[in-house]
Amino acid sequence: MTTDLEHLETTKYALALHTTTPELGLVISNFAGETRFNIWNLGRDLSSHIHQYLIEFIKPQTWTDLAFIAVAKGPGGFTGTRIGVVTARTLGQQLDIPVFVISTLAAVAWSEASTNQNTKTFAVEMPAQRGKIFAAIYQLTPDNCGLIALLPDTVFTPEAWQETLANWNTSYQLIEAKSGLAGTATSILELAYLDWQQGKRPHWSEALPYYGQHPVDM
């Protein structure tokens, strides 16, 4: 009997999008030795060009080759985050395939974990609007096959975040996520694939962005 995992490795691909910054990060893989990855600095042109870049990037594969889609759900720029999630939802709906939403901060933690084998807990911080900070604390699972959110993505004042860290009762590595975040699109795909292997199949309608803050003051 062919399992979902075997089916993905032999005939199917998965696509990940990272749009929470002015850069567009795309990665496609069959998790069997074939992976393509690229980054484009599109800035304000992201919304008008993302579909064309997707069409060109996916070749020679076709949309029907995709088993699932993964997307960075935020935190990050409001417009870019919304564009990425809406694009992933639309593709998921049209192709009738699962859509995994992965935290921008979790992807940073996973990327760091892949290069730092000695650390198990990662505190990730990222500048937010109006002097605030997006932050979270993630820990590797015991089998190193995923992340557990010890402190989910939250908006802090700098003082509250420093107090949280000061009172944290286990060792951790602090990571500042400031630039090059589109490069963690591969981590977005890897984390989604781990969920896929566990049998998770999230419906496209469940894919929602995490903004953390309203884009303007109320």
C-alpha positions as CSV (number, residue, x, y, z in Angstrom):
1,M,0.0,0.0,0.0
2,T,1.4,3.4,-1.0
3,T,1.5,5.9,1.9
4,D,1.1,9.7,1.5
5,L,4.8,10.1,2.3
6,E,5.8,7.7,-0.5
7,H,3.4,9.3,-2.9
8,L,4.8,12.8,-2.2
9,E,8.4,11.6,-2.6
10,T,7.8,9.8,-5.9
11,T,5.3,11.9,-7.8
12,K,4.4,15.0,-5.9
13,Y,6.0,18.3,-4.9
14,A,5.3,20.9,-2.3
15,L,5.6,24.7,-2.6
16,A,6.3,27.4,0.0
17,L,5.9,31.1,-0.1
18,H,7.5,33.8,2.1
19,T,6.1,37.3,1.6
20,T,6.2,38.9,5.0
21,T,9.0,41.2,4.0
22,P,9.7,43.2,0.8
23,E,11.4,40.1,-0.5
24,L,9.6,37.1,-2.2
25,G,11.0,33.7,-1.2
26,L,9.8,30.6,-3.1
27,V,10.9,27.0,-2.7
28,I,9.6,23.8,-4.3
29,S,10.7,20.3,-3.4
30,N,9.7,16.7,-3.7
31,F,11.8,15.8,-0.6
32,A,13.6,13.2,-2.6
33,G,16.6,15.2,-3.8
34,E,15.0,17.8,-6.0
35,T,14.6,21.3,-4.5
36,R,14.6,24.7,-6.1
37,F,14.8,28.0,-4.2
38,N,14.9,31.7,-5.1
39,I,14.5,35.1,-3.6
40,W,13.5,38.3,-5.3
41,N,13.5,41.8,-3.8
42,L,10.2,43.1,-5.2
43,G,9.3,45.8,-2.6
44,R,6.0,47.4,-3.4
45,D,5.8,45.4,-6.7
46,L,5.1,42.2,-4.8
47,S,1.3,42.4,-5.2
48,S,1.4,43.0,-9.0
49,H,4.2,40.5,-9.8
50,I,3.8,37.5,-7.4
51,H,1.6,35.5,-9.7
52,Q,4.0,35.9,-12.7
53,Y,6.9,34.9,-10.6
54,L,5.0,31.8,-9.3
55,I,4.1,30.8,-12.9
56,E,7.7,31.0,-14.0
57,F,9.2,29.5,-10.9
58,I,7.1,26.3,-10.8
59,K,8.2,25.2,-14.3
60,P,8.9,22.5,-15.4
61,Q,6.4,21.2,-12.7
62,T,2.7,22.1,-13.1
63,W,0.2,23.1,-10.4
64,T,-1.3,19.6,-10.4
65,D,2.1,18.3,-9.3
66,L,1.6,19.9,-5.9
67,A,0.6,17.9,-2.9
68,F,0.4,20.9,-0.5
69,I,1.3,24.5,-0.1
70,A,3.0,26.2,2.9
71,V,3.1,30.0,3.6
72,A,4.6,32.3,6.2
73,K,1.6,33.6,8.1
74,G,3.4,36.4,9.9
75,P,4.3,38.3,11.9
76,G,5.7,40.8,9.3
77,G,4.6,43.5,7.0
78,F,0.8,43.7,6.9
79,T,0.4,43.9,3.1
80,G,3.0,41.3,2.2
81,T,1.7,38.9,4.8
82,R,-1.8,39.3,3.5
83,I,-0.7,38.8,-0.1
84,G,1.1,35.6,0.7
85,V,-1.7,34.0,2.7
86,V,-4.4,35.0,0.2
87,T,-2.3,33.6,-2.7
88,A,-1.8,30.3,-0.8
89,R,-5.5,30.1,0.1
90,T,-6.5,30.7,-3.5
91,L,-4.1,28.0,-4.8
92,G,-5.2,25.6,-2.1
93,Q,-8.9,26.1,-3.0
94,Q,-8.4,25.8,-6.7
95,L,-6.1,22.7,-6.5
96,D,-8.0,21.2,-3.5
97,I,-4.8,20.6,-1.5
98,P,-3.8,21.4,2.1
99,V,-2.4,24.8,3.0
100,F,0.0,25.0,6.0
101,V,0.6,28.3,7.7
102,I,3.9,28.6,9.5
103,S,5.0,31.4,11.9
104,T,7.7,33.7,10.6
105,L,9.4,33.4,13.9
106,A,9.1,29.6,14.0
107,A,10.8,29.5,10.7
108,V,13.7,31.6,12.0
109,A,14.0,29.3,15.0
110,W,14.0,26.2,12.8
111,S,16.6,27.7,10.5
112,E,18.9,28.5,13.5
113,A,18.3,25.0,14.9
114,S,19.5,23.4,11.7
115,T,22.9,25.1,12.1
116,N,23.2,25.0,15.9
117,Q,22.9,21.4,17.1
118,N,23.7,22.2,20.8
119,T,20.7,24.5,21.5
120,K,17.2,23.3,22.1
121,T,15.4,26.5,22.9
122,F,15.2,29.7,20.8
123,A,13.8,33.1,21.8
124,V,13.1,35.0,18.6
125,E,12.4,38.7,18.4
126,M,11.5,41.0,15.5
127,P,10.8,44.7,15.3
128,A,7.2,45.6,15.2
129,Q,5.4,48.9,14.5
130,R,5.2,51.8,17.0
131,G,8.2,50.7,19.0
132,K,6.8,47.2,19.9
133,I,8.5,43.8,19.4
134,F,7.1,40.6,18.0
135,A,8.6,37.7,20.0
136,A,8.2,34.0,20.7
137,I,10.1,31.2,22.4
138,Y,10.3,27.8,20.6
139,Q,11.8,24.5,21.6
140,L,12.8,21.6,19.5
141,T,10.7,18.5,20.0
142,P,12.5,15.6,21.8
143,D,13.0,13.8,18.5
144,N,14.2,17.1,16.8
145,C,11.4,16.7,14.3
146,G,9.5,19.9,14.9
147,L,9.0,22.8,17.2
148,I,6.9,23.4,20.3
149,A,5.8,27.0,21.1
150,L,6.7,27.5,24.7
151,L,5.6,31.1,24.3
152,P,3.5,31.7,21.2
153,D,4.0,34.7,18.9
154,T,3.1,37.8,20.9
155,V,3.5,41.6,20.7
156,F,5.5,43.1,23.5
157,T,6.8,46.4,24.6
158,P,10.6,46.2,24.8
159,E,10.4,46.4,28.6
160,A,7.9,43.5,28.9
161,W,9.9,41.3,26.5
162,Q,13.1,41.9,28.5
163,E,11.2,41.1,31.7
164,T,9.9,37.9,30.1
165,L,13.4,36.9,29.2
166,A,14.8,37.8,32.6
167,N,12.3,35.6,34.3
168,W,12.6,32.6,31.9
169,N,13.7,29.6,33.8
170,T,15.5,27.6,31.2
171,S,18.5,28.4,29.0
172,Y,17.8,29.7,25.5
173,Q,19.5,31.3,22.5
174,L,18.2,34.8,21.6
175,I,17.8,35.5,17.9
176,E,17.1,38.9,16.3
177,A,15.1,38.4,13.1
178,K,15.8,41.6,11.2
179,S,16.7,40.8,7.6
180,G,16.9,38.0,5.1
181,L,13.8,36.4,6.4
182,A,12.7,35.3,2.9
183,G,15.6,33.0,3.1
184,T,13.8,31.0,5.7
185,A,11.2,29.9,3.0
186,T,13.0,26.5,3.1
187,S,12.3,26.3,6.8
188,I,8.6,27.1,6.1
189,L,8.5,24.2,3.8
190,E,10.4,21.8,6.1
191,L,8.1,22.6,9.1
192,A,5.0,22.0,6.9
193,Y,6.5,18.8,5.6
194,L,7.0,17.6,9.2
195,D,3.3,18.3,9.9
196,W,2.4,16.5,6.6
197,Q,4.3,13.4,7.7
198,Q,2.3,13.4,11.0
199,G,-0.9,13.1,8.9
200,K,-2.0,16.7,9.2
201,R,-4.0,18.0,6.2
202,P,-5.2,21.6,7.0
203,H,-8.0,22.8,4.8
204,W,-7.2,26.0,2.8
205,S,-10.0,27.9,4.7
206,E,-8.0,27.4,7.9
207,A,-5.1,29.4,6.6
208,L,-5.2,32.7,8.3
209,P,-2.5,35.4,8.7
210,Y,-1.1,36.5,12.0
211,Y,-0.7,40.3,12.0
212,G,-0.3,40.9,15.7
213,Q,-1.0,44.5,15.3
214,H,-3.5,46.6,13.5
215,P,-1.8,48.3,10.6
216,V,-2.8,51.8,11.8
217,D,-3.4,53.3,15.2
218,M,-7.0,53.1,16.4
